[in-house]
């Protein structure tokens, strides 16, 4: 198993988060199309989770490039 904070751990956690976000996005869109207003919460959370992972990976890559 990879050490905490390693590149492979970051990639694995990012992939898992993107997968969960994709599922939440699809479910949210399905809920919105069926007239359930709470679907917007799922869509918002999916975008928020994806944004956090995207920013974290960019920051890590930038820090690694400075070394």
C-alpha positions as CSV (number, residue, x, y, z in Angstrom):
1,X,0.0,0.0,0.0
2,X,1.3,3.5,-0.9
3,X,2.4,5.9,1.8
4,X,0.1,8.7,2.9
5,X,0.5,11.7,0.6
6,X,2.3,9.8,-2.2
7,X,1.5,10.3,-5.8
8,X,-0.2,7.0,-6.2
9,X,-2.4,7.7,-3.1
10,X,-3.3,11.1,-4.5
11,X,-4.2,9.6,-7.9
12,X,-6.3,6.8,-6.3
13,X,-8.2,9.2,-4.0
14,X,-8.8,11.6,-6.8
15,X,-10.1,8.8,-9.0
16,X,-12.4,7.6,-6.3
17,X,-13.7,11.2,-5.6
18,X,-14.3,11.8,-9.3
19,X,-16.2,8.5,-9.6
20,X,-18.4,9.4,-6.6
21,X,-18.9,12.9,-8.1
22,X,-19.9,11.4,-11.5
23,X,-22.5,9.2,-9.8
24,X,-23.8,12.1,-7.8
25,X,-24.0,14.2,-10.9
26,X,-26.0,11.6,-12.9
27,X,-28.4,11.0,-10.0
28,X,-28.8,14.8,-9.5
29,X,-29.6,15.3,-13.1
30,X,-32.1,12.4,-13.0
31,X,-33.7,13.9,-9.9
32,X,-34.0,17.4,-11.6
33,X,-35.5,15.9,-14.7
34,X,-38.1,14.1,-12.6
35,X,-39.0,17.4,-10.8
36,X,-37.2,16.8,-7.5
37,X,-35.7,20.1,-6.4
38,X,-33.1,18.3,-4.2
39,X,-31.3,17.2,-7.3
40,X,-29.6,20.5,-7.4
41,X,-27.9,19.6,-4.1
42,X,-26.4,16.5,-5.6
43,X,-25.2,18.5,-8.7
44,X,-23.7,21.2,-6.4
45,X,-21.9,18.6,-4.3
46,X,-20.6,16.8,-7.3
47,X,-19.2,20.1,-8.7
48,X,-17.7,21.0,-5.3
49,X,-16.0,17.6,-4.8
50,X,-14.6,17.7,-8.3
51,X,-13.3,21.3,-7.8
52,X,-11.5,20.3,-4.5
53,X,-9.8,17.4,-6.2
54,X,-8.8,19.5,-9.2
55,X,-7.3,22.3,-7.1
56,X,-5.5,19.8,-4.8
57,X,-3.9,18.1,-7.8
58,X,-2.8,21.4,-9.3
59,X,-1.3,22.6,-6.1
60,X,0.6,19.3,-5.6
61,X,1.9,19.4,-9.2
62,X,3.0,23.0,-8.8
63,X,4.8,22.2,-5.5
64,X,6.5,19.2,-7.1
65,X,7.6,21.3,-10.0
66,X,9.3,23.8,-7.7
67,X,11.4,21.1,-6.0
